[in-house]
Amino acid sequence: MASTSLINQDTRIKVSSVLNRDTTSFGKQHLIDGTEETCWNSEQGLPQHILVDFGTPAILQTINLTFQGGFVGKTCVALGSTPDQPNDYNVTLATFYPQDINPMQSFAMVCDQPIQRLKLVFEESTDFYGRITIYKFDVLGTR
């Protein structure tokens, strides 16, 4: 079965912080709005994270991220929760180390069970102050 985007109208996304609390300019909605002109920009401090509730369980395969160079998550951990324990992120899906570049980067996950929620943790940043800036975010997999 071919993987497709798991982000749809039923997907709920939360982020750890928004720069200057300016959700209009830098809020979570810009992660998935499809425009290259807008972005999610975190406040300073680490770790930062993105929480994704898919609405229905899915098999996760790939995370696609487009960072702003200079504000890249250097060490990223993808954690999942199962439908029977949605608040317990006890499934490690991947640890990856993005390059400090602007083009989209893709990262494979090891996932052999349905995942209800994803927590993408940015443990380190290329920014001295720990800020993360993402222009595009997607999760691919199967339902």
C-alpha positions as protocol buffer text, in pm:
chain_id: "A"
residue {
  index: 1
  type: MET
  ca { x: 0 y: 0 z: 0 }
}
residue {
  index: 2
  type: ALA
  ca { x: 142 y: 337 z: -102 }
}
residue {
  index: 3
  type: SER
  ca { x: 203 y: 592 z: 168 }
}
residue {
  index: 4
  type: THR
  ca { x: 8 y: 919 z: 162 }
}
residue {
  index: 5
  type: SER
  ca { x: -12 y: 1228 z: 379 }
}
residue {
  index: 6
  type: LEU
  ca { x: -171 y: 1153 z: 716 }
}
residue {
  index: 7
  type: ILE
  ca { x: -243 y: 1524 z: 776 }
}
residue {
  index: 8
  type: ASN
  ca { x: -607 y: 1609 z: 704 }
}
residue {
  index: 9
  type: GLN
  ca { x: -899 y: 1809 z: 848 }
}
residue {
  index: 10
  type: ASP
  ca { x: -928 y: 1566 z: 1143 }
}
residue {
  index: 11
  type: THR
  ca { x: -561 y: 1606 z: 1242 }
}
residue {
  index: 12
  type: ARG
  ca { x: -497 y: 1810 z: 1555 }
}
residue {
  index: 13
  type: ILE
  ca { x: -157 y: 1976 z: 1598 }
}
residue {
  index: 14
  type: LYS
  ca { x: -7 y: 2142 z: 1905 }
}
residue {
  index: 15
  type: VAL
  ca { x: 333 y: 2307 z: 1938 }
}
residue {
  index: 16
  type: SER
  ca { x: 551 y: 2373 z: 2241 }
}
residue {
  index: 17
  type: SER
  ca { x: 573 y: 2749 z: 2183 }
}
residue {
  index: 18
  type: VAL
  ca { x: 526 y: 3030 z: 1932 }
}
residue {
  index: 19
  type: LEU
  ca { x: 769 y: 3319 z: 1885 }
}
residue {
  index: 20
  type: ASN
  ca { x: 651 y: 3620 z: 2088 }
}
residue {
  index: 21
  type: ARG
  ca { x: 315 y: 3438 z: 2125 }
}
residue {
  index: 22
  type: ASP
  ca { x: 235 y: 3575 z: 1778 }
}
residue {
  index: 23
  type: THR
  ca { x: 15 y: 3287 z: 1660 }
}
residue {
  index: 24
  type: THR
  ca { x: -115 y: 3488 z: 1363 }
}
residue {
  index: 25
  type: SER
  ca { x: 234 y: 3527 z: 1214 }
}
residue {
  index: 26
  type: PHE
  ca { x: 414 y: 3218 z: 1345 }
}
residue {
  index: 27
  type: GLY
  ca { x: 148 y: 2972 z: 1466 }
}
residue {
  index: 28
  type: LYS
  ca { x: 113 y: 2598 z: 1417 }
}
residue {
  index: 29
  type: GLN
  ca { x: -131 y: 2640 z: 1126 }
}
residue {
  index: 30
  type: HIS
  ca { x: 163 y: 2750 z: 910 }
}
residue {
  index: 31
  type: LEU
  ca { x: 321 y: 2404 z: 938 }
}
residue {
  index: 32
  type: ILE
  ca { x: 58 y: 2261 z: 704 }
}
residue {
  index: 33
  type: ASP
  ca { x: -89 y: 2560 z: 515 }
}
residue {
  index: 34
  type: GLY
  ca { x: 94 y: 2471 z: 193 }
}
residue {
  index: 35
  type: THR
  ca { x: 253 y: 2812 z: 138 }
}
residue {
  index: 36
  type: GLU
  ca { x: 627 y: 2874 z: 131 }
}
residue {
  index: 37
  type: GLU
  ca { x: 576 y: 3226 z: 268 }
}
residue {
  index: 38
  type: THR
  ca { x: 466 y: 3125 z: 619 }
}
residue {
  index: 39
  type: CYS
  ca { x: 626 y: 2922 z: 897 }
}
residue {
  index: 40
  type: TRP
  ca { x: 598 y: 2799 z: 1253 }
}
residue {
  index: 41
  type: ASN
  ca { x: 863 y: 2971 z: 1461 }
}
residue {
  index: 42
  type: SER
  ca { x: 923 y: 2852 z: 1816 }
}
residue {
  index: 43
  type: GLU
  ca { x: 1021 y: 3064 z: 2111 }
}
residue {
  index: 44
  type: GLN
  ca { x: 1379 y: 3024 z: 2236 }
}
residue {
  index: 45
  type: GLY
  ca { x: 1472 y: 2739 z: 2469 }
}
residue {
  index: 46
  type: LEU
  ca { x: 1499 y: 2363 z: 2432 }
}
residue {
  index: 47
  type: PRO
  ca { x: 1349 y: 2116 z: 2389 }
}
residue {
  index: 48
  type: GLN
  ca { x: 1075 y: 2225 z: 2149 }
}
residue {
  index: 49
  type: HIS
  ca { x: 815 y: 1986 z: 2007 }
}
residue {
  index: 50
  type: ILE
  ca { x: 524 y: 1928 z: 1772 }
}
residue {
  index: 51
  type: LEU
  ca { x: 235 y: 1704 z: 1883 }
}
residue {
  index: 52
  type: VAL
  ca { x: 15 y: 1545 z: 1617 }
}
residue {
  index: 53
  type: ASP
  ca { x: -309 y: 1356 z: 1683 }
}
residue {
  index: 54
  type: PHE
  ca { x: -409 y: 1178 z: 1362 }
}
residue {
  index: 55
  type: GLY
  ca { x: -772 y: 1123 z: 1464 }
}
residue {
  index: 56
  type: THR
  ca { x: -751 y: 757 z: 1364 }
}
residue {
  index: 57
  type: PRO
  ca { x: -454 y: 521 z: 1411 }
}
residue {
  index: 58
  type: ALA
  ca { x: -202 y: 497 z: 1128 }
}
residue {
  index: 59
  type: ILE
  ca { x: 123 y: 326 z: 1034 }
}
residue {
  index: 60
  type: LEU
  ca { x: 380 y: 606 z: 1011 }
}
residue {
  index: 61
  type: GLN
  ca { x: 656 y: 584 z: 751 }
}
residue {
  index: 62
  type: THR
  ca { x: 815 y: 921 z: 675 }
}
residue {
  index: 63
  type: ILE
  ca { x: 843 y: 1270 z: 822 }
}
residue {
  index: 64
  type: ASN
  ca { x: 903 y: 1556 z: 575 }
}
residue {
  index: 65
  type: LEU
  ca { x: 1040 y: 1883 z: 715 }
}
residue {
  index: 66
  type: THR
  ca { x: 1143 y: 2210 z: 552 }
}
residue {
  index: 67
  type: PHE
  ca { x: 1344 y: 2413 z: 801 }
}
residue {
  index: 68
  type: GLN
  ca { x: 1486 y: 2761 z: 774 }
}
residue {
  index: 69
  type: GLY
  ca { x: 1863 y: 2723 z: 768 }
}
residue {
  index: 70
  type: GLY
  ca { x: 2013 y: 2844 z: 1094 }
}
residue {
  index: 71
  type: PHE
  ca { x: 1699 y: 2740 z: 1288 }
}
residue {
  index: 72
  type: VAL
  ca { x: 1713 y: 2364 z: 1234 }
}
residue {
  index: 73
  type: GLY
  ca { x: 1651 y: 2089 z: 1487 }
}
residue {
  index: 74
  type: LYS
  ca { x: 1994 y: 1923 z: 1509 }
}
residue {
  index: 75
  type: THR
  ca { x: 1876 y: 1621 z: 1709 }
}
residue {
  index: 76
  type: CYS
  ca { x: 1516 y: 1510 z: 1659 }
}
residue {
  index: 77
  type: VAL
  ca { x: 1329 y: 1222 z: 1821 }
}
residue {
  index: 78
  type: ALA
  ca { x: 997 y: 1092 z: 1689 }
}
residue {
  index: 79
  type: LEU
  ca { x: 786 y: 923 z: 1957 }
}
residue {
  index: 80
  type: GLY
  ca { x: 449 y: 759 z: 1911 }
}
residue {
  index: 81
  type: SER
  ca { x: 157 y: 663 z: 2128 }
}
residue {
  index: 82
  type: THR
  ca { x: -75 y: 369 z: 2068 }
}
residue {
  index: 83
  type: PRO
  ca { x: -455 y: 394 z: 2053 }
}
residue {
  index: 84
  type: ASP
  ca { x: -490 y: 216 z: 2390 }
}
residue {
  index: 85
  type: GLN
  ca { x: -242 y: 458 z: 2559 }
}
residue {
  index: 86
  type: PRO
  ca { x: -275 y: 786 z: 2363 }
}
residue {
  index: 87
  type: ASN
  ca { x: -106 y: 1000 z: 2632 }
}
residue {
  index: 88
  type: ASP
  ca { x: 197 y: 774 z: 2676 }
}
residue {
  index: 89
  type: TYR
  ca { x: 460 y: 835 z: 2407 }
}
residue {
  index: 90
  type: ASN
  ca { x: 635 y: 503 z: 2466 }
}
residue {
  index: 91
  type: VAL
  ca { x: 708 y: 398 z: 2105 }
}
residue {
  index: 92
  type: THR
  ca { x: 1039 y: 528 z: 1966 }
}
residue {
  index: 93
  type: LEU
  ca { x: 990 y: 568 z: 1591 }
}
residue {
  index: 94
  type: ALA
  ca { x: 1316 y: 740 z: 1490 }
}
residue {
  index: 95
  type: THR
  ca { x: 1606 y: 957 z: 1597 }
}
residue {
  index: 96
  type: PHE
  ca { x: 1743 y: 1172 z: 1317 }
}
residue {
  index: 97
  type: TYR
  ca { x: 1986 y: 1454 z: 1258 }
}
residue {
  index: 98
  type: PRO
  ca { x: 1871 y: 1705 z: 992 }
}
residue {
  index: 99
  type: GLN
  ca { x: 2118 y: 1909 z: 792 }
}
residue {
  index: 100
  type: ASP
  ca { x: 2131 y: 2285 z: 847 }
}
residue {
  index: 101
  type: ILE
  ca { x: 1978 y: 2361 z: 506 }
}
residue {
  index: 102
  type: ASN
  ca { x: 1659 y: 2508 z: 357 }
}
residue {
  index: 103
  type: PRO
  ca { x: 1539 y: 2231 z: 116 }
}
residue {
  index: 104
  type: MET
  ca { x: 1288 y: 1969 z: 232 }
}
residue {
  index: 105
  type: GLN
  ca { x: 1437 y: 1673 z: 416 }
}
residue {
  index: 106
  type: SER
  ca { x: 1275 y: 1331 z: 462 }
}
residue {
  index: 107
  type: PHE
  ca { x: 1328 y: 1094 z: 753 }
}
residue {
  index: 108
  type: ALA
  ca { x: 1216 y: 732 z: 771 }
}
residue {
  index: 109
  type: MET
  ca { x: 1047 y: 591 z: 1079 }
}
residue {
  index: 110
  type: VAL
  ca { x: 1037 y: 232 z: 1201 }
}
residue {
  index: 111
  type: CYS
  ca { x: 673 y: 167 z: 1277 }
}
residue {
  index: 112
  type: ASP
  ca { x: 517 y: -178 z: 1293 }
}
residue {
  index: 113
  type: GLN
  ca { x: 206 y: -88 z: 1494 }
}
residue {
  index: 114
  type: PRO
  ca { x: -77 y: 165 z: 1460 }
}
residue {
  index: 115
  type: ILE
  ca { x: 9 y: 504 z: 1612 }
}
residue {
  index: 116
  type: GLN
  ca { x: -256 y: 747 z: 1741 }
}
residue {
  index: 117
  type: ARG
  ca { x: -30 y: 1042 z: 1824 }
}
residue {
  index: 118
  type: LEU
  ca { x: 317 y: 1157 z: 1723 }
}
residue {
  index: 119
  type: LYS
  ca { x: 547 y: 1371 z: 1935 }
}
residue {
  index: 120
  type: LEU
  ca { x: 836 y: 1518 z: 1739 }
}
residue {
  index: 121
  type: VAL
  ca { x: 1094 y: 1649 z: 1986 }
}
residue {
  index: 122
  type: PHE
  ca { x: 1370 y: 1890 z: 1886 }
}
residue {
  index: 123
  type: GLU
  ca { x: 1636 y: 1825 z: 2151 }
}
residue {
  index: 124
  type: GLU
  ca { x: 1900 y: 2053 z: 1995 }
}
residue {
  index: 125
  type: SER
  ca { x: 1893 y: 2343 z: 1750 }
}
residue {
  index: 126
  type: THR
  ca { x: 2146 y: 2502 z: 1516 }
}
residue {
  index: 127
  type: ASP
  ca { x: 2024 y: 2836 z: 1658 }
}
residue {
  index: 128
  type: PHE
  ca { x: 2221 y: 2955 z: 1961 }
}
residue {
  index: 129
  type: TYR
  ca { x: 1896 y: 3039 z: 2142 }
}
residue {
  index: 130
  type: GLY
  ca { x: 1725 y: 2708 z: 2062 }
}
residue {
  index: 131
  type: ARG
  ca { x: 1465 y: 2842 z: 1819 }
}
residue {
  index: 132
  type: ILE
  ca { x: 1316 y: 2617 z: 1549 }
}
residue {
  index: 133
  type: THR
  ca { x: 1163 y: 2746 z: 1223 }
}
residue {
  index: 134
  type: ILE
  ca { x: 967 y: 2511 z: 995 }
}
residue {
  index: 135
  type: TYR
  ca { x: 800 y: 2609 z: 667 }
}
residue {
  index: 136
  type: LYS
  ca { x: 655 y: 2270 z: 576 }
}
residue {
  index: 137
  type: PHE
  ca { x: 569 y: 1964 z: 782 }
}
residue {
  index: 138
  type: ASP
  ca { x: 408 y: 1639 z: 670 }
}
residue {
  index: 139
  type: VAL
  ca { x: 379 y: 1282 z: 793 }
}
residue {
  index: 140
  type: LEU
  ca { x: 338 y: 1003 z: 540 }
}
residue {
  index: 141
  type: GLY
  ca { x: 204 y: 656 z: 606 }
}
residue {
  index: 142
  type: THR
  ca { x: -98 y: 432 z: 569 }
}
residue {
  index: 143
  type: ARG
  ca { x: -429 y: 405 z: 754 }
}
